[in-house]
Amino acid sequence: MSYSQYLRSLKNKHFLSVCEDFERLLCSHLKINKAFLITNFEKLKPQISKLEFHLESLSSGVPLAHIIGEVEFYGLSLNINKNCLIPRPETEFLVELICKDFKKQKSLVFADLGSGSGCIGISLVKNLHVQKAFFTEVEMATLNILKENIKLNLVDKTQVELFLNSSDCEEKLIIELQNKNITLDFLVSNPPYIEIGDKAVSASVLQYEPHRALFSSHKGLSHLQTWSKKYKAFIKKGGYMIFETGHQQESPLRLYSEQMGWSCEFIKDQYGVNRFWKINV
Ligand SMILES: C[S@@+](CC[C@H](N)C(=O)[O-])C[C@H]1O[C@@H](n2cnc3c(N)ncnc32)[C@H](O)[C@@H]1O
């Protein structure tokens, strides 16, 4: 049997997305790339057969990232488990936006609020000239993954200052910034922004991803409004705060910005959805 015949037989029993995830799973488990998988399929078939039980898990909605324990994000390999949000492609786009804006600047100081796996903050430290990065994460279990990913990806850990494991971690960071008279070139966050009870959230996301990473009160706006309000004063003139948001949050956030007297804009993600709320300072 050739590889394409094998794929067709899988496709008869499973959704295309499951077959695609299974290919990635094979490459990850067998530590090979897809070209090697295709050209050496016959030889690899006994090992592949032993991994076929994962097809059931994938079909029942278990995220691939949870099975293989890692994801690729903006060229980094990040450890992932059920305690942190699986980084999304839109968030990669957010990192790219910031990299473009700040690539020429030296000695950057920034904060990433609600760091989760560290996907945003770590990739920015890797790709920009960063002097100091402040990460916050409230969940102890998520924090452990964040620490692993920092260790895996950042050689100079003195660049990263962590404010962690406490429900008032935002306050602690504010006190640190105040005490040391630190201002930020920019602040970035992908906060919890889904309205509690939102019916559009898929069953797989509801079942497998941490609810504290997803949901926020007041129609999903609570974290966005609280964090932007608390941190605005710490952003350097010419800098900005940028938040990932839900696709229906543009008008309430524009209204909020107006009430606060802020100049803001919305930036579309790669799918053409108004996704990023940018407050210029
Ligand atoms: C939507 S997830 C984003 C994670 C990661 N930045 C990403 O983009 O994949 C939001 C994160 O904020 C964390 N979080 C929620 N409330 C928080 C708080 N009060 N302080 C710090 N982190 C918080 C959650 O635990 C979760 O890891």
PDBQT file of the ligand as one rigid body, heavy atoms in Angstrom, charges set to zero:
ROOT
HETATM    1  C1  LIG A 301      -6.341  33.558  26.811  1.00  0.00    +0.000 C 
HETATM    2  S1  LIG A 301      -5.098  32.910  27.850  1.00  0.00    +0.000 S 
HETATM    3  C2  LIG A 301      -3.666  33.451  26.941  1.00  0.00    +0.000 C 
HETATM    4  C3  LIG A 301      -2.443  32.660  27.191  1.00  0.00    +0.000 C 
HETATM    5  C4  LIG A 301      -1.280  33.023  26.253  1.00  0.00    +0.000 C 
HETATM    6  N1  LIG A 301      -0.854  34.392  26.447  1.00  0.00    +0.000 N 
HETATM    7  C5  LIG A 301      -1.682  32.804  24.811  1.00  0.00    +0.000 C 
HETATM    8  O1  LIG A 301      -1.817  33.798  24.089  1.00  0.00    +0.000 OA
HETATM    9  O2  LIG A 301      -1.873  31.656  24.416  1.00  0.00    +0.000 OA
HETATM   10  C6  LIG A 301      -5.169  33.992  29.234  1.00  0.00    +0.000 C 
HETATM   11  C7  LIG A 301      -4.203  33.670  30.368  1.00  0.00    +0.000 C 
HETATM   12  O3  LIG A 301      -4.389  34.636  31.404  1.00  0.00    +0.000 OA
HETATM   13  C8  LIG A 301      -4.298  33.985  32.671  1.00  0.00    +0.000 C 
HETATM   14  N2  LIG A 301      -4.986  34.832  33.655  1.00  0.00    +0.000 N 
HETATM   15  C9  LIG A 301      -6.304  34.906  33.921  1.00  0.00    +0.000 A 
HETATM   16  N3  LIG A 301      -6.521  35.822  34.897  1.00  0.00    +0.000 NA
HETATM   17  C10 LIG A 301      -5.300  36.329  35.235  1.00  0.00    +0.000 A 
HETATM   18  C11 LIG A 301      -4.838  37.305  36.181  1.00  0.00    +0.000 A 
HETATM   19  N4  LIG A 301      -5.709  37.933  36.972  1.00  0.00    +0.000 N 
HETATM   20  N5  LIG A 301      -3.524  37.577  36.239  1.00  0.00    +0.000 NA
HETATM   21  C12 LIG A 301      -2.648  36.928  35.427  1.00  0.00    +0.000 A 
HETATM   22  N6  LIG A 301      -3.011  35.986  34.529  1.00  0.00    +0.000 NA
HETATM   23  C13 LIG A 301      -4.314  35.699  34.434  1.00  0.00    +0.000 A 
HETATM   24  C14 LIG A 301      -4.931  32.628  32.427  1.00  0.00    +0.000 C 
HETATM   25  O4  LIG A 301      -4.562  31.689  33.410  1.00  0.00    +0.000 OA
HETATM   26  C15 LIG A 301      -4.397  32.299  31.026  1.00  0.00    +0.000 C 
HETATM   27  O5  LIG A 301      -3.178  31.618  31.096  1.00  0.00    +0.000 OA
ENDROOT
TORSDOF 0
